[in-house]
Amino acid sequence: HEASWWSMFDALKLYKQYTGDTLVPQKYEANPQLGYWVMNQRQLYRKFCEGGGYSEQQQYHNNKCSYSHGGMNEERIEALEGIGFVWSLR
């Protein structure tokens, strides 16, 4: 799982290199798996934050999430934030 996560992260970095952002459409024709993966990262992040007991606003603006849940962890959050990943599309 770890190697495949980093492989998808590399695909996201390439996407950003070409488009200037990390806003991969859910139904991204050039790489459907990447669109699904990005959506899944946002869902995992929300679950990760919910376990920490923070309000939604704090979750997305202060990143004080500390509860490990279902494949999301602080290392991955830092990696995604390092490339400008957008957690909430609202």
Secondary structure, 3 states (H helix, E strand, C coil): CHHHHHHHHHHHHHHHHHHCCCCCCCCCCCCHHHHHHHHHHHHHHHHHHHCCCCCHHHHHHHCCCCCCECCECHHHHHHHHHCCCCCCCC
